[in-house]
């Protein structure tokens, strides 16, 4: 059994609770021991890097110093794509000695990098591995067509995320295929959903979401898989707004990758949390 | 609108972001990949040109800098390797420092409330952020009320805050704020004022 640190991040205790319950549920079944970072704090998200760069670098450094020095672990699972990007940015930025010096002053101890950061896709693709995943998939899907939606921060910018194919990534597709789904080729894999503009520029977000879902459907997808709380909540909740002006709109379920994995390996319905979605997804994953 | 040309703008942006805005040669790849290029006043390549020129109103007062989602497509695709998204962040910081955040930039309010929220609790308290936004930005009062109620009923909204290590958060934000403030003050002091105001263009164009 492998042991990795676990950083939930704020969304997983709020709007993305089903991401937390399904992720933890799959980890238990897959034999990965997740150890939550004690007293974890916000990664700072966009608000920090648009306000104070040093704080934006220091907040994840504080968490990774705990992982390395206090918990004695080498890797941390960060299921939220936005948190993941901030953790990876910190690992990149502390390579600079001046930055590392300032970060140590802020955190109160040094962090010079070295903790591996796993996003939701990495967790299944690399930490668990496709072979082990296939072996545990007792209830595989029968060719469900799914569009793997990566959004922005799982892969961009590649010098930070170290994604091998940032414009057209395939690791999530490979995980879905392992579960018996049929991933579709489509255009908007890495397009932006509008992120937190959803809180104030609703018209922009509705239009971005509409374009993404229309393309997924046109390419044959019956559902969209995602690995980011903002992507999920935007794509899921804004379909109601789209319907106000387009009564012929056909809903597409927006499902976390961890929920697909959970369904295939036999995680219970309560942990899957499909009831929390605005667009009904239970029938498709029944 | 008068046009102020501030020759120090690009230098300040470069020092703050660690980038070199002068490397932009206007291929406009950033703008073609930008998800919000069509929704604002300017698009990213125009912002980059404005920074190079020192056109403060065009760059710092643009609505675009508050529409940028930070998707990093521009940064990923720039053939000159410029972290354009970091330059948008820097322009936001300059806009705040100089008290010139425009009134039709609601995202500025969201980002500030978000920053305050995680400082206060150690973690982002989503409900508090939304409530304070509605209290401080009246146009948001009726936005998404029905959706908010539906999400609450679905158990997607946590009414109570959860706490991180608040003492450590306070320590970190205090130290980071002090170091950041000192560094930016030094940066500002490095440039002598170097501005000129141009009169508005004559309406007839060529005289």
Boltz contact constraints between the chains, C-beta under 6 A:
constraints:
  - contact:
      token1: [A, 10]
      token2: [B, 123]
      max_distance: 6.0
  - contact:
      token1: [A, 10]
      token2: [B, 124]
      max_distance: 6.0
  - contact:
      token1: [A, 13]
      token2: [B, 162]
      max_distance: 6.0
  - contact:
      token1: [A, 14]
      token2: [B, 126]
      max_distance: 6.0
  - contact:
      token1: [A, 14]
      token2: [B, 158]
      max_distance: 6.0
  - contact:
      token1: [A, 15]
      token2: [B, 156]
      max_distance: 6.0
  - contact:
      token1: [A, 39]
      token2: [B, 164]
      max_distance: 6.0
  - contact:
      token1: [A, 39]
      token2: [B, 165]
      max_distance: 6.0
  - contact:
      token1: [A, 40]
      token2: [B, 164]
      max_distance: 6.0
  - contact:
      token1: [A, 41]
      token2: [B, 122]
      max_distance: 6.0
  - contact:
      token1: [A, 41]
      token2: [B, 164]
      max_distance: 6.0
  - contact:
      token1: [A, 41]
      token2: [B, 165]
      max_distance: 6.0
  - contact:
      token1: [A, 41]
      token2: [B, 169]
      max_distance: 6.0
  - contact:
      token1: [A, 42]
      token2: [B, 118]
      max_distance: 6.0
  - contact:
      token1: [A, 42]
      token2: [B, 123]
      max_distance: 6.0
  - contact:
      token1: [A, 42]
      token2: [B, 124]
      max_distance: 6.0
  - contact:
      token1: [A, 46]
      token2: [B, 70]
      max_distance: 6.0
  - contact:
      token1: [A, 47]
      token2: [B, 111]
      max_distance: 6.0
  - contact:
      token1: [A, 47]
      token2: [B, 114]
      max_distance: 6.0
  - contact:
      token1: [A, 47]
      token2: [B, 115]
      max_distance: 6.0
  - contact:
      token1: [A, 49]
      token2: [B, 89]
      max_distance: 6.0
  - contact:
      token1: [A, 50]
      token2: [B, 89]
      max_distance: 6.0
  - contact:
      token1: [A, 50]
      token2: [B, 92]
      max_distance: 6.0
  - contact:
      token1: [A, 50]
      token2: [B, 111]
      max_distance: 6.0
  - contact:
      token1: [A, 51]
      token2: [B, 115]
      max_distance: 6.0
  - contact:
      token1: [A, 52]
      token2: [B, 176]
      max_distance: 6.0
  - contact:
      token1: [A, 52]
      token2: [B, 180]
      max_distance: 6.0
  - contact:
      token1: [A, 54]
      token2: [B, 176]
      max_distance: 6.0
  - contact:
      token1: [A, 54]
      token2: [B, 179]
      max_distance: 6.0
  - contact:
      token1: [A, 54]
      token2: [B, 180]
      max_distance: 6.0
  - contact:
      token1: [A, 55]
      token2: [B, 176]
      max_distance: 6.0
  - contact:
      token1: [A, 58]
      token2: [B, 172]
      max_distance: 6.0
  - contact:
      token1: [A, 58]
      token2: [B, 176]
      max_distance: 6.0
  - contact:
      token1: [A, 102]
      token2: [B, 179]
      max_distance: 6.0
  - contact:
      token1: [A, 105]
      token2: [B, 175]
      max_distance: 6.0
  - contact:
      token1: [A, 106]
      token2: [B, 172]
      max_distance: 6.0
  - contact:
      token1: [A, 106]
      token2: [B, 175]
      max_distance: 6.0
  - contact:
      token1: [A, 106]
      token2: [B, 176]
      max_distance: 6.0
  - contact:
      token1: [A, 152]
      token2: [B, 71]
      max_distance: 6.0
  - contact:
      token1: [A, 152]
      token2: [B, 72]
      max_distance: 6.0
  - contact:
      token1: [A, 156]
      token2: [B, 72]
      max_distance: 6.0
  - contact:
      token1: [A, 156]
      token2: [B, 76]
      max_distance: 6.0
  - contact:
      token1: [A, 157]
      token2: [B, 72]
      max_distance: 6.0
  - contact:
      token1: [A, 157]
      token2: [B, 75]
      max_distance: 6.0
  - contact:
      token1: [A, 157]
      token2: [B, 76]
      max_distance: 6.0
  - contact:
      token1: [A, 166]
      token2: [B, 76]
      max_distance: 6.0
  - contact:
      token1: [A, 192]
      token2: [B, 35]
      max_distance: 6.0
  - contact:
      token1: [A, 192]
      token2: [B, 69]
      max_distance: 6.0
  - contact:
      token1: [A, 192]
      token2: [B, 71]
      max_distance: 6.0
  - contact:
      token1: [A, 195]
      token2: [B, 69]
      max_distance: 6.0
  - contact:
      token1: [A, 197]
      token2: [B, 69]
      max_distance: 6.0
  - contact:
      token1: [A, 199]
      token2: [B, 110]
      max_distance: 6.0
  - contact:
      token1: [A, 200]
      token2: [B, 106]
      max_distance: 6.0
  - contact:
      token1: [A, 200]
      token2: [B, 107]
      max_distance: 6.0
  - contact:
      token1: [A, 200]
      token2: [B, 110]
      max_distance: 6.0
  - contact:
      token1: [A, 204]
      token2: [B, 39]
      max_distance: 6.0
  - contact:
      token1: [A, 208]
      token2: [B, 35]
      max_distance: 6.0
  - contact:
      token1: [A, 237]
      token2: [B, 147]
      max_distance: 6.0
  - contact:
      token1: [A, 276]
      token2: [B, 154]
      max_distance: 6.0
  - contact:
      token1: [A, 276]
      token2: [B, 155]
      max_distance: 6.0
  - contact:
      token1: [A, 276]
      token2: [B, 156]
      max_distance: 6.0
